[in-house]
Amino acid sequence: MAKIQPKTAISVNDFEVLGVIGSGSYGTVKKVMRLKDKKIFVWKELDYSSASESDKQMLVSEVNLLRELKHENIVKYVDRIIDRKKSILFLIMEYCEGGDLASYIAKVKKEGSTVEEQFIWKVCYQLTQAIKECHSRSKYGRSVLHRDLKPANIFLDSQLNVKLGDFGLARVLKHETSFAKTCVGTPLYMSPEQMSGMEYNEKSDMWALGCLLYELCSLRPPFVANNQIELAAKICMGKFDRISKNYSIKLYSLICSLLDVDVEKRPSIEVLLQNSALLNYHASNENNKMQQHQQQQNELDNMREEIAQLKNDLLVKKLELKKREKDIEVKEKEIEKRLTDIEAEKRI
């Protein structure tokens, strides 16, 4: 495999495996703890033992691109370890304690509840920011396509902020047919152009985003079928049930635009970012952040005033105490003088 020189000489022995999170055809994902500082990460074990030389070179390229993707809504790349004897690449990534969006949807469904629209807009906005970062990486020669955008690949932090993860590294190692390599990703989220055998492009990521938003609303994918042929037919027709009317028409319209079978009419990430409803959400969210910040600032100011008042009260008490101590000292001297006078009178 082509050499990737790590910045620091780390090894698997620097980590303690805490448990297995999941596995796929290319390897296993594990929760690990870095021994030197007890920080928690995940590592993905990518087995490249049966990969061709060209696939290995492509994997190196993908890892290098992943390393350059630095955004608050993308799972952070930390480091990598290569075990050449076992032909395994360990990718060390940020750990997202909120789990993935698929587990979140399953939990909501199990509870017989629904996903709040405000949260769906949050997911939509933060994902568009992540996708924008990926699709605009032209300075590296090409856009970074996710290729497998689905709830299981969307992670959440402790504050339920979105982190896009699990990029298309596995695609290089699956050794599928040329058609399958073109049609990578989850079948339920594949776009009409993928089903028609066309090359994957940025608009395919947008279709997958539409499927994901639909699933958040309906707790199921927009297109389901008993077999691949039936699924392909449904996707290519682009017909799906309307989401619940409890959700706004703006959200429904946005999903419909993303699930347009005409790839030319389907919005790019740049167009989506100008969507009025999304812009309104962002403005409202920023306003809420400002209000929260102002509230926190007010609370801090109140705390500072309370501290200042306590300091002043303490100073007053100290001055009072000093005055009392001085009064006591004067009194003690008066008593001492009186006792001396009495003793003197006795001697006379």
Secondary structure as a PSIPRED ss2 file (coil, helix, strand):
# PSIPRED VFORMAT (PSIPRED V4.0)

   1 M C   1.000  0.000  0.000
   2 A C   1.000  0.000  0.000
   3 K C   1.000  0.000  0.000
   4 I C   1.000  0.000  0.000
   5 Q C   1.000  0.000  0.000
   6 P C   1.000  0.000  0.000
   7 K C   1.000  0.000  0.000
   8 T C   1.000  0.000  0.000
   9 A C   1.000  0.000  0.000
  10 I C   1.000  0.000  0.000
  11 S C   1.000  0.000  0.000
  12 V H   0.000  1.000  0.000
  13 N H   0.000  1.000  0.000
  14 D H   0.000  1.000  0.000
  15 F E   0.000  0.000  1.000
  16 E E   0.000  0.000  1.000
  17 V E   0.000  0.000  1.000
  18 L E   0.000  0.000  1.000
  19 G E   0.000  0.000  1.000
  20 V E   0.000  0.000  1.000
  21 I E   0.000  0.000  1.000
  22 G E   0.000  0.000  1.000
  23 S E   0.000  0.000  1.000
  24 G E   0.000  0.000  1.000
  25 S C   1.000  0.000  0.000
  26 Y C   1.000  0.000  0.000
  27 G E   0.000  0.000  1.000
  28 T E   0.000  0.000  1.000
  29 V E   0.000  0.000  1.000
  30 K E   0.000  0.000  1.000
  31 K E   0.000  0.000  1.000
  32 V E   0.000  0.000  1.000
  33 M E   0.000  0.000  1.000
  34 R E   0.000  0.000  1.000
  35 L C   1.000  0.000  0.000
  36 K C   1.000  0.000  0.000
  37 D C   1.000  0.000  0.000
  38 K C   1.000  0.000  0.000
  39 K C   1.000  0.000  0.000
  40 I E   0.000  0.000  1.000
  41 F E   0.000  0.000  1.000
  42 V E   0.000  0.000  1.000
  43 W E   0.000  0.000  1.000
  44 K E   0.000  0.000  1.000
  45 E E   0.000  0.000  1.000
  46 L E   0.000  0.000  1.000
  47 D E   0.000  0.000  1.000
  48 Y C   1.000  0.000  0.000
  49 S C   1.000  0.000  0.000
  50 S C   1.000  0.000  0.000
  51 A C   1.000  0.000  0.000
  52 S C   1.000  0.000  0.000
  53 E H   0.000  1.000  0.000
  54 S H   0.000  1.000  0.000
  55 D H   0.000  1.000  0.000
  56 K H   0.000  1.000  0.000
  57 Q H   0.000  1.000  0.000
  58 M H   0.000  1.000  0.000
  59 L H   0.000  1.000  0.000
  60 V H   0.000  1.000  0.000
  61 S H   0.000  1.000  0.000
  62 E H   0.000  1.000  0.000
  63 V H   0.000  1.000  0.000
  64 N H   0.000  1.000  0.000
  65 L H   0.000  1.000  0.000
  66 L H   0.000  1.000  0.000
  67 R H   0.000  1.000  0.000
  68 E H   0.000  1.000  0.000
  69 L C   1.000  0.000  0.000
  70 K C   1.000  0.000  0.000
  71 H C   1.000  0.000  0.000
  72 E C   1.000  0.000  0.000
  73 N C   1.000  0.000  0.000
  74 I E   0.000  0.000  1.000
  75 V C   1.000  0.000  0.000
  76 K C   1.000  0.000  0.000
  77 Y E   0.000  0.000  1.000
  78 V E   0.000  0.000  1.000
  79 D E   0.000  0.000  1.000
  80 R E   0.000  0.000  1.000
  81 I E   0.000  0.000  1.000
  82 I E   0.000  0.000  1.000
  83 D E   0.000  0.000  1.000
  84 R C   1.000  0.000  0.000
  85 K C   1.000  0.000  0.000
  86 K C   1.000  0.000  0.000
  87 S C   1.000  0.000  0.000
  88 I E   0.000  0.000  1.000
  89 L E   0.000  0.000  1.000
  90 F E   0.000  0.000  1.000
  91 L E   0.000  0.000  1.000
  92 I E   0.000  0.000  1.000
  93 M E   0.000  0.000  1.000
  94 E E   0.000  0.000  1.000
  95 Y C   1.000  0.000  0.000
  96 C C   1.000  0.000  0.000
  97 E C   1.000  0.000  0.000
  98 G C   1.000  0.000  0.000
  99 G C   1.000  0.000  0.000
 100 D E   0.000  0.000  1.000
 101 L H   0.000  1.000  0.000
 102 A H   0.000  1.000  0.000
 103 S H   0.000  1.000  0.000
 104 Y H   0.000  1.000  0.000
 105 I H   0.000  1.000  0.000
 106 A H   0.000  1.000  0.000
 107 K H   0.000  1.000  0.000
 108 V H   0.000  1.000  0.000
 109 K H   0.000  1.000  0.000
 110 K H   0.000  1.000  0.000
 111 E C   1.000  0.000  0.000
 112 G C   1.000  0.000  0.000
 113 S C   1.000  0.000  0.000
 114 T C   1.000  0.000  0.000
 115 V C   1.000  0.000  0.000
 116 E C   1.000  0.000  0.000
 117 E H   0.000  1.000  0.000
 118 Q H   0.000  1.000  0.000
 119 F H   0.000  1.000  0.000
 120 I H   0.000  1.000  0.000
 121 W H   0.000  1.000  0.000
 122 K H   0.000  1.000  0.000
 123 V H   0.000  1.000  0.000
 124 C H   0.000  1.000  0.000
 125 Y H   0.000  1.000  0.000
 126 Q H   0.000  1.000  0.000
 127 L H   0.000  1.000  0.000
 128 T H   0.000  1.000  0.000
 129 Q H   0.000  1.000  0.000
 130 A H   0.000  1.000  0.000
 131 I H   0.000  1.000  0.000
 132 K H   0.000  1.000  0.000
 133 E H   0.000  1.000  0.000
 134 C H   0.000  1.000  0.000
 135 H H   0.000  1.000  0.000
 136 S C   1.000  0.000  0.000
 137 R C   1.000  0.000  0.000
 138 S H   0.000  1.000  0.000
 139 K H   0.000  1.000  0.000
 140 Y H   0.000  1.000  0.000
 141 G C   1.000  0.000  0.000
 142 R C   1.000  0.000  0.000
 143 S C   1.000  0.000  0.000
 144 V C   1.000  0.000  0.000
 145 L C   1.000  0.000  0.000
 146 H C   1.000  0.000  0.000
 147 R C   1.000  0.000  0.000
 148 D C   1.000  0.000  0.000
 149 L C   1.000  0.000  0.000
 150 K C   1.000  0.000  0.000
 151 P H   0.000  1.000  0.000
 152 A H   0.000  1.000  0.000
 153 N H   0.000  1.000  0.000
 154 I E   0.000  0.000  1.000
 155 F E   0.000  0.000  1.000
 156 L E   0.000  0.000  1.000
 157 D C   1.000  0.000  0.000
 158 S C   1.000  0.000  0.000
 159 Q C   1.000  0.000  0.000
 160 L C   1.000  0.000  0.000
 161 N C   1.000  0.000  0.000
 162 V E   0.000  0.000  1.000
 163 K E   0.000  0.000  1.000
 164 L E   0.000  0.000  1.000
 165 G C   1.000  0.000  0.000
 166 D C   1.000  0.000  0.000
 167 F C   1.000  0.000  0.000
 168 G C   1.000  0.000  0.000
 169 L H   0.000  1.000  0.000
 170 A H   0.000  1.000  0.000
 171 R H   0.000  1.000  0.000
 172 V H   0.000  1.000  0.000
 173 L H   0.000  1.000  0.000
 174 K C   1.000  0.000  0.000
 175 H C   1.000  0.000  0.000
 176 E C   1.000  0.000  0.000
 177 T C   1.000  0.000  0.000
 178 S H   0.000  1.000  0.000
 179 F H   0.000  1.000  0.000
 180 A H   0.000  1.000  0.000
 181 K H   0.000  1.000  0.000
 182 T H   0.000  1.000  0.000
 183 C C   1.000  0.000  0.000
 184 V C   1.000  0.000  0.000
 185 G C   1.000  0.000  0.000
 186 T C   1.000  0.000  0.000
 187 P H   0.000  1.000  0.000
 188 L H   0.000  1.000  0.000
 189 Y H   0.000  1.000  0.000
 190 M C   1.000  0.000  0.000
 191 S C   1.000  0.000  0.000
 192 P H   0.000  1.000  0.000
 193 E H   0.000  1.000  0.000
 194 Q H   0.000  1.000  0.000
 195 M H   0.000  1.000  0.000
 196 S C   1.000  0.000  0.000
 197 G C   1.000  0.000  0.000
 198 M C   1.000  0.000  0.000
 199 E C   1.000  0.000  0.000
 200 Y C   1.000  0.000  0.000
 201 N C   1.000  0.000  0.000
 202 E H   0.000  1.000  0.000
 203 K H   0.000  1.000  0.000
 204 S H   0.000  1.000  0.000
 205 D H   0.000  1.000  0.000
 206 M H   0.000  1.000  0.000
 207 W H   0.000  1.000  0.000
 208 A H   0.000  1.000  0.000
 209 L H   0.000  1.000  0.000
 210 G H   0.000  1.000  0.000
 211 C H   0.000  1.000  0.000
 212 L H   0.000  1.000  0.000
 213 L H   0.000  1.000  0.000
 214 Y H   0.000  1.000  0.000
 215 E H   0.000  1.000  0.000
 216 L H   0.000  1.000  0.000
 217 C H   0.000  1.000  0.000
 218 S H   0.000  1.000  0.000
 219 L C   1.000  0.000  0.000
 220 R C   1.000  0.000  0.000
 221 P C   1.000  0.000  0.000
 222 P C   1.000  0.000  0.000
 223 F C   1.000  0.000  0.000
 224 V C   1.000  0.000  0.000
 225 A C   1.000  0.000  0.000
 226 N C   1.000  0.000  0.000
 227 N C   1.000  0.000  0.000
 228 Q H   0.000  1.000  0.000
 229 I H   0.000  1.000  0.000
 230 E H   0.000  1.000  0.000
 231 L H   0.000  1.000  0.000
 232 A H   0.000  1.000  0.000
 233 A H   0.000  1.000  0.000
 234 K H   0.000  1.000  0.000
 235 I H   0.000  1.000  0.000
 236 C H   0.000  1.000  0.000
 237 M H   0.000  1.000  0.000
 238 G C   1.000  0.000  0.000
 239 K C   1.000  0.000  0.000
 240 F C   1.000  0.000  0.000
 241 D C   1.000  0.000  0.000
 242 R C   1.000  0.000  0.000
 243 I C   1.000  0.000  0.000
 244 S C   1.000  0.000  0.000
 245 K C   1.000  0.000  0.000
 246 N C   1.000  0.000  0.000
 247 Y C   1.000  0.000  0.000
 248 S C   1.000  0.000  0.000
 249 I H   0.000  1.000  0.000
 250 K H   0.000  1.000  0.000
 251 L H   0.000  1.000  0.000
 252 Y H   0.000  1.000  0.000
 253 S H   0.000  1.000  0.000
 254 L H   0.000  1.000  0.000
 255 I H   0.000  1.000  0.000
 256 C H   0.000  1.000  0.000
 257 S H   0.000  1.000  0.000
 258 L H   0.000  1.000  0.000
 259 L C   1.000  0.000  0.000
 260 D C   1.000  0.000  0.000
 261 V C   1.000  0.000  0.000
 262 D C   1.000  0.000  0.000
 263 V C   1.000  0.000  0.000
 264 E C   1.000  0.000  0.000
 265 K C   1.000  0.000  0.000
 266 R C   1.000  0.000  0.000
 267 P C   1.000  0.000  0.000
 268 S C   1.000  0.000  0.000
 269 I H   0.000  1.000  0.000
 270 E H   0.000  1.000  0.000
 271 V H   0.000  1.000  0.000
 272 L H   0.000  1.000  0.000
 273 L C   1.000  0.000  0.000
 274 Q C   1.000  0.000  0.000
 275 N C   1.000  0.000  0.000
 276 S H   0.000  1.000  0.000
 277 A H   0.000  1.000  0.000
 278 L H   0.000  1.000  0.000
 279 L H   0.000  1.000  0.000
 280 N H   0.000  1.000  0.000
 281 Y H   0.000  1.000  0.000
 282 H H   0.000  1.000  0.000
 283 A H   0.000  1.000  0.000
 284 S H   0.000  1.000  0.000
 285 N H   0.000  1.000  0.000
 286 E H   0.000  1.000  0.000
 287 N H   0.000  1.000  0.000
 288 N H   0.000  1.000  0.000
 289 K H   0.000  1.000  0.000
 290 M H   0.000  1.000  0.000
 291 Q H   0.000  1.000  0.000
 292 Q H   0.000  1.000  0.000
 293 H H   0.000  1.000  0.000
 294 Q H   0.000  1.000  0.000
 295 Q H   0.000  1.000  0.000
 296 Q H   0.000  1.000  0.000
 297 Q H   0.000  1.000  0.000
 298 N H   0.000  1.000  0.000
 299 E H   0.000  1.000  0.000
 300 L H   0.000  1.000  0.000
 301 D H   0.000  1.000  0.000
 302 N H   0.000  1.000  0.000
 303 M H   0.000  1.000  0.000
 304 R H   0.000  1.000  0.000
 305 E H   0.000  1.000  0.000
 306 E H   0.000  1.000  0.000
 307 I H   0.000  1.000  0.000
 308 A H   0.000  1.000  0.000
 309 Q H   0.000  1.000  0.000
 310 L H   0.000  1.000  0.000
 311 K H   0.000  1.000  0.000
 312 N H   0.000  1.000  0.000
 313 D H   0.000  1.000  0.000
 314 L H   0.000  1.000  0.000
 315 L H   0.000  1.000  0.000
 316 V H   0.000  1.000  0.000
 317 K H   0.000  1.000  0.000
 318 K H   0.000  1.000  0.000
 319 L H   0.000  1.000  0.000
 320 E H   0.000  1.000  0.000
 321 L H   0.000  1.000  0.000
 322 K H   0.000  1.000  0.000
 323 K H   0.000  1.000  0.000
 324 R H   0.000  1.000  0.000
 325 E H   0.000  1.000  0.000
 326 K H   0.000  1.000  0.000
 327 D H   0.000  1.000  0.000
 328 I H   0.000  1.000  0.000
 329 E H   0.000  1.000  0.000
 330 V H   0.000  1.000  0.000
 331 K H   0.000  1.000  0.000
 332 E H   0.000  1.000  0.000
 333 K H   0.000  1.000  0.000
 334 E H   0.000  1.000  0.000
 335 I H   0.000  1.000  0.000
 336 E H   0.000  1.000  0.000
 337 K H   0.000  1.000  0.000
 338 R H   0.000  1.000  0.000
 339 L H   0.000  1.000  0.000
 340 T H   0.000  1.000  0.000
 341 D H   0.000  1.000  0.000
 342 I H   0.000  1.000  0.000
 343 E H   0.000  1.000  0.000
 344 A H   0.000  1.000  0.000
 345 E H   0.000  1.000  0.000
 346 K H   0.000  1.000  0.000
 347 R H   0.000  1.000  0.000
 348 I C   1.000  0.000  0.000
